[in-house]
């Protein structure tokens, strides 16, 4: 039945694909929300250290949509969408999420300098590695995927060391947790519902987006870099906006930088391990200049005064706007 539904989407009107894509994005966001809340609730009940929940589990859960969509795309022979989604999500997080965070925050968002320097260093390193791997031969192979994942493991160890040295406050992690007073049965049930919903919605996203790209004559990489990446980045953007409104923008900066590292090392890396990602030279030129420029702009903005002001937020948001508009020009 699912196969017949997918065939109906692929052979039907392009407007059907647009409706399916929007519904799938909504289902992806709701399912991811279930997944995040239930996963943190289960971890809290099992007395897993807050450090592990805050730095690993929450970051992993919020990037589940990107991972699921990219894995689906890699397995179903859409490498441009798999890599484009990972790269586009980083650009979206830097420009849209951090831009809105800076604009809506009640006061300039403080940045923990030592933590930021490590996170920014690993983000730039992982982006440069990804660019180098793909630029050489147009392929992100399994070994390179494992190497990117190794960078994420190293980053986790650095964070652990910072935490033990007292560079991070315990409060930062308690605020990110949605500690649930629900029963374990309810948490497990919503966990499975959320995970299943993410996987199913991701399949519809891949099919609908690929169909739209084919029908309107636009490369899948462009659709992935903009539309798909925006849809899968909903958890990070929503978290950023909510934190900014509550006056807790500093949490958003750390979470977004961590999510970006996971998008490059975890999402792109694991997708390549599942199925090597082969893309053309033209798509490489399309993806990576925008990625490197946006990442470097974000690092410079956050480094200058150890804060993210409204003006800097507007700058990042306008940069994302230029990035999106440029695709229409192309």
HELIX and SHEET records of a PDB file:
HELIX    1   1 UNK A    2  UNK A   11  1                                  10    
HELIX    2   2 UNK A   14  UNK A   45  1                                  32    
HELIX    3   3 UNK A   50  UNK A   51  1                                   2    
HELIX    4   4 UNK A   52  UNK A   57  3                                   6    
HELIX    5   5 UNK A   58  UNK A   62  1                                   5    
HELIX    6   6 UNK A   64  UNK A   75  1                                  12    
HELIX    7   7 UNK A   79  UNK A   92  1                                  14    
HELIX    8   8 UNK A   93  UNK A   97  3                                   5    
HELIX    9   9 UNK A   98  UNK A  104  1                                   7    
HELIX   10  10 UNK A  113  UNK A  137  1                                  25    
HELIX   11  11 UNK A  142  UNK A  164  1                                  23    
HELIX   12  12 UNK A  170  UNK A  174  1                                   5    
HELIX   13  13 UNK A  184  UNK A  216  1                                  33    
HELIX   14  14 UNK A  220  UNK A  223  1                                   4    
HELIX   15  15 UNK A  224  UNK A  228  3                                   5    
HELIX   16  16 UNK A  229  UNK A  232  1                                   4    
HELIX   17  17 UNK A  234  UNK A  245  1                                  12    
HELIX   18  18 UNK A  249  UNK A  262  1                                  14    
HELIX   19  19 UNK A  263  UNK A  268  3                                   6    
HELIX   20  20 UNK A  269  UNK A  274  1                                   6    
HELIX   21  21 UNK A  281  UNK A  304  1                                  24    
HELIX   22  22 UNK A  310  UNK A  329  1                                  20    
SHEET    1   A 2 UNK A 109  UNK A 110  0                                        
SHEET    2   A 2 UNK A 307  UNK A 308 -1                                        
SHEET    1   B 2 UNK A 139  UNK A 140  0                                        
SHEET    2   B 2 UNK A 277  UNK A 278 -1                                        
END                                                                             
